[in-house]
Amino acid sequence: MTRWIQQGWDRLSLYLPVLLMGLLAMGTWWLVRNAPMPLSTTQRSVPADQPDYSMKNFAVKSFDAKGRLQSEVRGDVARHFPASDTLEIDKAHMRSIAPNGRLTIATSNRALSNGDGSEVQLFGDAVVTREAMPAHNGAPAQPQLQFRGEFLHAFTQEEKVRSNQPVTLTRGSDRFTADSMEYDNLDQVLQLNGRVRGMLMPGTPQGR
């Protein structure tokens, strides 16, 4: 059983960075870049705890040079707080499409990003899903990957993802749970802490 858990852990450590980092970095950066500029400084100053602008029922999309959709960020309301240069999104919904067509989706009740998108936090029913990919051009099929928890904190420039709350990681039919998590993509280290449990389905071929 211990060997199965180690094998499953190795699988997750290979695919988790692509699942989390690309989506969060791309989506929030485009949203901040395309957000409206604050009003002129001649206008009445805004209290530090109040937003200087907001957007309702918004959607921001980015495209590559050939016009293909790369990412999309949607939400019920987005608010920019000038004192901390942070962007808060209610009912955040983010999509990212990789060059090979694989779709990654992230949702949460609330998202908070700093000005340059280098630090992103997802609060409340945070779910990040990388959809399954069929075999194509010699590449093996890849199962669905999913991260689920109440909190996710991503540092996109440092390529780190943390959570100090319970998390669930699934890859296909394999499943892991832990009280907290820390992932360092540069060092390729995934650390699950607290009560760690794993369930691996025997006989499942690699890549399915």
NUVO-520199 format. One record per residue (C-alpha): residue number from 0; residue in three letters; chain; x, y, z. Coordinates in nm, 2 decimals. Example, Ala and Ser with C-alpha at 12.3 -4.5 7.8 and 13.67 -1.06 7.14 Angstrom:
BEGIN
<rec 0,"ALA","A",<1.23,-0.45,0.78>>
<rec 1,"SER","A",<1.37,-0.11,0.71>>
***
This chain:
BEGIN
<rec 0,"MET","A",<0.00,0.00,0.00>>
<rec 1,"THR","A",<0.29,0.24,0.09>>
<rec 2,"ARG","A",<0.44,0.17,-0.25>>
<rec 3,"TRP","A",<0.11,0.25,-0.43>>
<rec 4,"ILE","A",<0.08,0.58,-0.24>>
<rec 5,"GLN","A",<0.43,0.68,-0.33>>
<rec 6,"GLN","A",<0.36,0.60,-0.70>>
<rec 7,"GLY","A",<0.04,0.81,-0.69>>
<rec 8,"TRP","A",<0.23,1.09,-0.52>>
<rec 9,"ASP","A",<0.49,1.09,-0.79>>
<rec 10,"ARG","A",<0.21,1.11,-1.06>>
<rec 11,"LEU","A",<0.06,1.41,-0.89>>
<rec 12,"SER","A",<0.39,1.59,-0.85>>
<rec 13,"LEU","A",<0.44,1.56,-1.23>>
<rec 14,"TYR","A",<0.11,1.72,-1.33>>
<rec 15,"LEU","A",<0.01,1.96,-1.05>>
<rec 16,"PRO","A",<0.22,2.26,-1.16>>
<rec 17,"VAL","A",<0.06,2.27,-1.50>>
<rec 18,"LEU","A",<-0.28,2.24,-1.34>>
<rec 19,"LEU","A",<-0.24,2.53,-1.11>>
<rec 20,"MET","A",<0.03,2.77,-1.21>>
<rec 21,"GLY","A",<-0.05,2.84,-1.57>>
<rec 22,"LEU","A",<-0.42,2.91,-1.52>>
<rec 23,"LEU","A",<-0.38,3.14,-1.22>>
<rec 24,"ALA","A",<-0.09,3.34,-1.36>>
<rec 25,"MET","A",<-0.24,3.39,-1.71>>
<rec 26,"GLY","A",<-0.60,3.46,-1.60>>
<rec 27,"THR","A",<-0.53,3.72,-1.33>>
<rec 28,"TRP","A",<-0.26,3.90,-1.53>>
<rec 29,"TRP","A",<-0.49,3.96,-1.82>>
<rec 30,"LEU","A",<-0.77,4.07,-1.60>>
<rec 31,"VAL","A",<-0.55,4.33,-1.42>>
<rec 32,"ARG","A",<-0.40,4.45,-1.75>>
<rec 33,"ASN","A",<-0.75,4.50,-1.91>>
<rec 34,"ALA","A",<-0.92,4.66,-1.61>>
<rec 35,"PRO","A",<-1.02,5.02,-1.64>>
<rec 36,"MET","A",<-0.78,5.29,-1.52>>
<rec 37,"PRO","A",<-0.87,5.48,-1.20>>
<rec 38,"LEU","A",<-1.03,5.82,-1.22>>
<rec 39,"SER","A",<-0.81,6.13,-1.25>>
<rec 40,"THR","A",<-0.64,6.24,-0.94>>
<rec 41,"THR","A",<-0.84,6.56,-0.96>>
<rec 42,"GLN","A",<-1.15,6.36,-0.85>>
<rec 43,"ARG","A",<-1.24,6.32,-0.49>>
<rec 44,"SER","A",<-1.00,6.08,-0.32>>
<rec 45,"VAL","A",<-1.13,5.73,-0.23>>
<rec 46,"PRO","A",<-1.11,5.60,0.13>>
<rec 47,"ALA","A",<-0.84,5.34,0.18>>
<rec 48,"ASP","A",<-1.09,5.07,0.25>>
<rec 49,"GLN","A",<-1.31,5.15,-0.05>>
<rec 50,"PRO","A",<-1.26,5.04,-0.41>>
<rec 51,"ASP","A",<-1.19,5.31,-0.67>>
<rec 52,"TYR","A",<-1.37,5.12,-0.94>>
<rec 53,"SER","A",<-1.57,4.80,-0.99>>
<rec 54,"MET","A",<-1.70,4.59,-1.27>>
<rec 55,"LYS","A",<-2.02,4.38,-1.27>>
<rec 56,"ASN","A",<-2.10,4.06,-1.46>>
<rec 57,"PHE","A",<-1.77,4.11,-1.65>>
<rec 58,"ALA","A",<-1.57,3.88,-1.88>>
<rec 59,"VAL","A",<-1.21,3.94,-2.00>>
<rec 60,"LYS","A",<-1.06,3.71,-2.27>>
<rec 61,"SER","A",<-0.71,3.69,-2.41>>
<rec 62,"PHE","A",<-0.62,3.55,-2.76>>
<rec 63,"ASP","A",<-0.29,3.45,-2.92>>
<rec 64,"ALA","A",<-0.15,3.60,-3.24>>
<rec 65,"LYS","A",<-0.37,3.37,-3.45>>
<rec 66,"GLY","A",<-0.69,3.47,-3.27>>
<rec 67,"ARG","A",<-0.73,3.15,-3.07>>
<rec 68,"LEU","A",<-0.87,3.19,-2.72>>
<rec 69,"GLN","A",<-0.60,3.14,-2.45>>
<rec 70,"SER","A",<-0.78,3.24,-2.13>>
<rec 71,"GLU","A",<-1.09,3.39,-1.99>>
<rec 72,"VAL","A",<-1.18,3.54,-1.65>>
<rec 73,"ARG","A",<-1.54,3.60,-1.55>>
<rec 74,"GLY","A",<-1.71,3.70,-1.23>>
<rec 75,"ASP","A",<-2.01,3.86,-1.07>>
<rec 76,"VAL","A",<-1.82,4.16,-0.94>>
<rec 77,"ALA","A",<-1.46,4.28,-0.95>>
<rec 78,"ARG","A",<-1.34,4.55,-0.72>>
<rec 79,"HIS","A",<-1.00,4.73,-0.72>>
<rec 80,"PHE","A",<-0.86,4.86,-0.39>>
<rec 81,"PRO","A",<-0.60,5.13,-0.46>>
<rec 82,"ALA","A",<-0.44,5.14,-0.12>>
<rec 83,"SER","A",<-0.32,4.78,-0.15>>
<rec 84,"ASP","A",<-0.34,4.76,-0.53>>
<rec 85,"THR","A",<-0.54,4.44,-0.51>>
<rec 86,"LEU","A",<-0.83,4.31,-0.72>>
<rec 87,"GLU","A",<-1.11,4.12,-0.56>>
<rec 88,"ILE","A",<-1.35,3.90,-0.76>>
<rec 89,"ASP","A",<-1.68,3.75,-0.64>>
<rec 90,"LYS","A",<-1.78,3.42,-0.79>>
<rec 91,"ALA","A",<-1.46,3.39,-0.99>>
<rec 92,"HIS","A",<-1.45,3.16,-1.30>>
<rec 93,"MET","A",<-1.12,3.12,-1.49>>
<rec 94,"ARG","A",<-1.05,2.91,-1.80>>
<rec 95,"SER","A",<-0.71,2.85,-1.97>>
<rec 96,"ILE","A",<-0.65,2.66,-2.29>>
<rec 97,"ALA","A",<-0.31,2.51,-2.35>>
<rec 98,"PRO","A",<-0.15,2.50,-2.69>>
<rec 99,"ASN","A",<-0.25,2.13,-2.72>>
<rec 100,"GLY","A",<-0.61,2.22,-2.65>>
<rec 101,"ARG","A",<-0.63,2.09,-2.30>>
<rec 102,"LEU","A",<-0.87,2.29,-2.09>>
<rec 103,"THR","A",<-0.81,2.40,-1.72>>
<rec 104,"ILE","A",<-1.09,2.56,-1.52>>
<rec 105,"ALA","A",<-1.08,2.72,-1.18>>
<rec 106,"THR","A",<-1.37,2.85,-0.97>>
<rec 107,"SER","A",<-1.41,2.99,-0.62>>
<rec 108,"ASN","A",<-1.65,3.20,-0.42>>
<rec 109,"ARG","A",<-1.39,3.48,-0.40>>
<rec 110,"ALA","A",<-1.05,3.55,-0.56>>
<rec 111,"LEU","A",<-0.79,3.81,-0.45>>
<rec 112,"SER","A",<-0.50,3.91,-0.67>>
<rec 113,"ASN","A",<-0.22,4.16,-0.62>>
<rec 114,"GLY","A",<-0.15,4.42,-0.89>>
<rec 115,"ASP","A",<0.07,4.22,-1.12>>
<rec 116,"GLY","A",<-0.09,3.88,-1.07>>
<rec 117,"SER","A",<0.21,3.73,-0.90>>
<rec 118,"GLU","A",<0.01,3.64,-0.59>>
<rec 119,"VAL","A",<-0.34,3.49,-0.61>>
<rec 120,"GLN","A",<-0.57,3.36,-0.34>>
<rec 121,"LEU","A",<-0.88,3.16,-0.40>>
<rec 122,"PHE","A",<-1.14,3.15,-0.11>>
<rec 123,"GLY","A",<-1.44,2.93,-0.06>>
<rec 124,"ASP","A",<-1.52,2.62,-0.25>>
<rec 125,"ALA","A",<-1.21,2.65,-0.46>>
<rec 126,"VAL","A",<-1.19,2.39,-0.74>>
<rec 127,"VAL","A",<-0.93,2.37,-1.01>>
<rec 128,"THR","A",<-0.98,2.11,-1.28>>
<rec 129,"ARG","A",<-0.77,2.01,-1.57>>
<rec 130,"GLU","A",<-0.99,1.82,-1.81>>
<rec 131,"ALA","A",<-0.90,1.48,-1.95>>
<rec 132,"MET","A",<-0.70,1.46,-2.28>>
<rec 133,"PRO","A",<-0.74,1.18,-2.53>>
<rec 134,"ALA","A",<-0.43,1.02,-2.69>>
<rec 135,"HIS","A",<-0.32,1.24,-2.98>>
<rec 136,"ASN","A",<-0.02,1.23,-3.22>>
<rec 137,"GLY","A",<0.15,0.96,-3.03>>
<rec 138,"ALA","A",<0.11,1.13,-2.69>>
<rec 139,"PRO","A",<-0.07,0.90,-2.43>>
<rec 140,"ALA","A",<-0.41,0.99,-2.30>>
<rec 141,"GLN","A",<-0.42,1.19,-1.97>>
<rec 142,"PRO","A",<-0.69,1.16,-1.71>>
<rec 143,"GLN","A",<-0.87,1.45,-1.55>>
<rec 144,"LEU","A",<-0.68,1.62,-1.27>>
<rec 145,"GLN","A",<-0.86,1.81,-0.99>>
<rec 146,"PHE","A",<-0.77,2.01,-0.68>>
<rec 147,"ARG","A",<-1.04,2.09,-0.43>>
<rec 148,"GLY","A",<-1.04,2.29,-0.10>>
<rec 149,"GLU","A",<-1.16,2.60,0.08>>
<rec 150,"PHE","A",<-0.83,2.79,0.02>>
<rec 151,"LEU","A",<-0.55,2.80,-0.23>>
<rec 152,"HIS","A",<-0.26,3.05,-0.23>>
<rec 153,"ALA","A",<-0.05,3.06,-0.55>>
<rec 154,"PHE","A",<0.28,3.25,-0.59>>
<rec 155,"THR","A",<0.31,3.25,-0.97>>
<rec 156,"GLN","A",<0.66,3.40,-1.01>>
<rec 157,"GLU","A",<0.81,3.17,-0.74>>
<rec 158,"GLU","A",<0.60,2.89,-0.88>>
<rec 159,"LYS","A",<0.47,2.78,-0.54>>
<rec 160,"VAL","A",<0.12,2.68,-0.43>>
<rec 161,"ARG","A",<0.02,2.65,-0.07>>
<rec 162,"SER","A",<-0.29,2.58,0.14>>
<rec 163,"ASN","A",<-0.32,2.57,0.52>>
<rec 164,"GLN","A",<-0.66,2.41,0.50>>
<rec 165,"PRO","A",<-0.77,2.05,0.40>>
<rec 166,"VAL","A",<-0.72,1.97,0.04>>
<rec 167,"THR","A",<-0.83,1.69,-0.20>>
<rec 168,"LEU","A",<-0.62,1.59,-0.50>>
<rec 169,"THR","A",<-0.75,1.35,-0.76>>
<rec 170,"ARG","A",<-0.60,1.21,-1.08>>
<rec 171,"GLY","A",<-0.84,0.99,-1.27>>
<rec 172,"SER","A",<-0.97,0.74,-1.01>>
<rec 173,"ASP","A",<-0.67,0.80,-0.77>>
<rec 174,"ARG","A",<-0.74,1.03,-0.47>>
<rec 175,"PHE","A",<-0.54,1.20,-0.20>>
<rec 176,"THR","A",<-0.65,1.40,0.10>>
<rec 177,"ALA","A",<-0.44,1.61,0.35>>
<rec 178,"ASP","A",<-0.48,1.87,0.62>>
<rec 179,"SER","A",<-0.25,2.11,0.43>>
<rec 180,"MET","A",<-0.03,2.13,0.12>>
<rec 181,"GLU","A",<0.28,2.30,-0.02>>
<rec 182,"TYR","A",<0.41,2.26,-0.37>>
<rec 183,"ASP","A",<0.73,2.40,-0.51>>
<rec 184,"ASN","A",<0.75,2.37,-0.88>>
<rec 185,"LEU","A",<1.11,2.48,-0.91>>
<rec 186,"ASP","A",<1.23,2.21,-0.67>>
<rec 187,"GLN","A",<0.96,1.97,-0.79>>
<rec 188,"VAL","A",<0.86,1.90,-0.43>>
<rec 189,"LEU","A",<0.50,1.83,-0.33>>
<rec 190,"GLN","A",<0.44,1.81,0.05>>
<rec 191,"LEU","A",<0.11,1.69,0.20>>
<rec 192,"ASN","A",<0.08,1.75,0.57>>
<rec 193,"GLY","A",<-0.13,1.63,0.86>>
<rec 194,"ARG","A",<-0.36,1.34,0.81>>
<rec 195,"VAL","A",<-0.26,1.22,0.47>>
<rec 196,"ARG","A",<-0.47,0.95,0.30>>
<rec 197,"GLY","A",<-0.44,0.80,-0.04>>
<rec 198,"MET","A",<-0.65,0.57,-0.25>>
<rec 199,"LEU","A",<-0.50,0.42,-0.57>>
<rec 200,"MET","A",<-0.69,0.20,-0.81>>
<rec 201,"PRO","A",<-0.47,-0.10,-0.89>>
<rec 202,"GLY","A",<-0.42,-0.21,-1.24>>
<rec 203,"THR","A",<-0.47,0.14,-1.39>>
<rec 204,"PRO","A",<-0.21,0.19,-1.67>>
<rec 205,"GLN","A",<0.01,0.50,-1.65>>
<rec 206,"GLY","A",<-0.14,0.79,-1.84>>
<rec 207,"ARG","A",<-0.50,0.67,-1.82>>
***
